[in-house]
Amino acid sequence: MKTILGFDTSGEVLSICLKHGSRYYEINTIDGYKHAQTLMPLIDRIIQKMNLQVEDIELIACSKGPGSFTGLRIGVSTAKGLAYGLGIPYVLVPSLDAIAVRHSFFNGVVLPVIDARKGRFYAAFYKNGQRITDYMDIEPEKLRAKSSQFSQVLLTGSGAPQFLSGNRDDTFLQDSFYDSGISRNIICLGEKQFNDRGPSGISEGPLYLRKSEAELNRMENPADGE
């Protein structure tokens, strides 16, 4: 693939990257979770900066989570809408994989964490760029206990400060660029995923590790008469 658009809407940082041949153009911005308003204008801007047309895009790669429920729905629906409108394939890439891949060179274990709210974190352990555990929705104490089995753990991801908040823990090495945009990584993984397994299916959606607040509220407070 010569031209690939990648974007991540799973967290506070909206990250968009366009690859054309060996050239990359990337935009990372904190927009206050206004991804629905800013995603398409920034995609248009980045296409113009590369002197391309939207019709030049051959593949779309998008983060599928875990992460913000609303952000993931916006990203996945945008990816599907663009792909359908342009008649091109798309791939959905796990957010934690895209965070961890930039540390594939690390000799120890890489632990990307995303704040999942309610005192919990989305996380997984990686070794040599490969995931070695399931994706987890986990309490910090249990995640620290799991981390103790490894001699070297590199902590990264947007949830790193919250995970370490109030706890001095020498178990972890801290990534100075823990909150960097991951859209370029999504392109890298998305292209490989497409070459290995083809496009994502039309029925594939966001990767949710728990029910949304709205779903939980409906379960706890069913409508009268139901």
N, C-alpha and C positions, 0 to 999 in steps of 0.2 A: 504494500500500500504506500502510495506517495504522499497523500494528504489525509491526515487524521485529526479530528477534533476531539479533545478530551476535556471533561470538566467534573468538578467535585462540588456538590451542594450539601454534603453530609454534616457540615459543622458551621461554625461562625465564619471561617475563612472561605470565601467563594473563590475557587481556583479554576482558571480556564487556560488551556494551552492549545495551540494549533501547530501541528508538525507538517512541513512541506519539504519533502526530500530530506536533506540533512539540517534544515533550518527549523528552529523552534521560536515561537513567540508566546510568552506566558504573562497572564495578569492574575495577581492575587490581591484581594481586597476584603476588608471587613466591612460589611454593609448592614450590620444590625439585623441579620436574618431576613433581609428584604430580597431574597434570591428571586422571587417571582417577578419583581420589578426590574432587577438589574441584570439577570442572566442573559437574556436575548440581546439587549443593547450592547453588552460587553462582547458577546459573540460576534455581533456585527462589526464592532470596532476592531477586534483582533483580525478578522478577515480582511478588512480594509487596510490595516497596517501591513499585512503580508501581500498586499496587491493581488488578492484573489477574489473569486466569486464564491458564493455559497455552493454553487453547483460543482465546484472543484473538489469538495469534500467527498472522500471515498469510504470512510468508516468513522463512526462515532463511538467513543468509549466514555462511559459514565460510571461514577461510583454508585454502588447499590446498597451500601451500608455495612455494618450498623452505623447509626448516627441519628440525627434529628429526623423525626418522623415526617414532618412537613417538608424539610429540606430534601429528603430522599424522594418523596412523591413528586416534588417539583422537578428534580433532576431527571428521574426516570421517565416521567411523562414528556419532558422536553426532548430527551434523547429519542424516544419512540416517535414523537410527532415529527421531528426533523428527519429521522431516517425514513419514515413512511412517505413524507412529502418529497424527499429527494430520491426515493427509490434505492436506498443504500442500506447496508447492514449496520447493526449496532451491537455492542457488547457491554455487559454490566460487570463491573470489577469490584470485589470486596474492598471496602475502605481500609480495613486493618492490613490487608495484603499490600496495598499501595503505600501505606505508611512504612511498613517494615522493609520493603524491597530496597530502599535506599541505603540500608545498613547490611546488605547481604555479605559484605566483606568482613563484618565483625566476627571475631573468633568465638565469642560467647553466644549467649541467647539474647534475642531482641524481644522486648515487650512493648508493643504499642498499646496505649490506653486512651479511651475516649470516655469523657464524663457522660454517664447514662442517667444522671439525676437520681434522686431518692437515695443518695449515699452508695451508689453502685457504679461499676465501670464495665464498659465493653472492652474485651481484651483477648489476646491469644499469644502464645509463645512461638517464636520462629528461630530456626537454626540454619545457617547457610542459605538464607532466602526462602526456606521451605517451612510451612506451618507444621508444628509438631503437636498441637493440641486442637481441640474444638474451639470454635468461637464461644466466648463466655460472657454472660451477664452476671457479674460477681461482686460480692462485697470486698472492700479493700483488705480486710484482715485475712480473708481466705486467699486472696491473690498474693499477699505477702508470704503466706505459708507455702503456697505453691512455688513461689520464686526462690525460697530458701534451699531448694534441692539443687539449684544451679550455682556454679562458682562465680560466673560473671553474667550479669543481666544489665543490658542497656535499655533504659526507660526512655520512651519517646511518645509522640502523639499529643494531641491538644489537651488531653486530660492529665498530663504529667504533673503540673503544678498542684492540682486539686488532690491527686493521689498522694503526693508527698506533703501536703499541707499539715503543719503541726507535728510532723514525724521526721526526725532525723534518722535516716536508715542507710547504713553503709553498704547494704546489699546491692544497691543500684548505682550504676554509672548514669549520669544524666546527659541527654542529648541537648546541646545548646540550641539546636534548630528544631526543637520538638514540634513547633506549630507551623512549619513551613507548608506551603501549598503542595498538593500532591497530584495536580492534573497531569504533569509531565510523566510521573510514575504510572498514572492510569493509562496513558497512551502506550507506554512501554509494555505493561502487563496486558492491556487490551489487544494490542497487535499480536502478541504471542498467543493469547487465548484464542483469537480468531483463527490464526494459522493452525493451531493445534486441534481446535474443536468446532470451528465455525462460529456463526453469529449466535447471539442469545435468542431464545424463543420468544414468540409474541406473548406467551403467558407468564414469562419470568418477570418478577417484580422486585421491589426492595427486599433486602435481607433484614427482617425484623427479628430480634432475639426476645422480644416481649410484646405484649399487647399495648396499644397506644392508650393515652389517658382517656380519650373519648370512649374507646371500647371498654376499658375498666369501669368507667362511670356508668355506662349502659348496663353492664353486668351487675353492678352494685345497686343501681337505682332503675330497675325496669319500669317502663311506662305503665301507668295505671290501667288495669284491665288485662294486662298480658300475663 
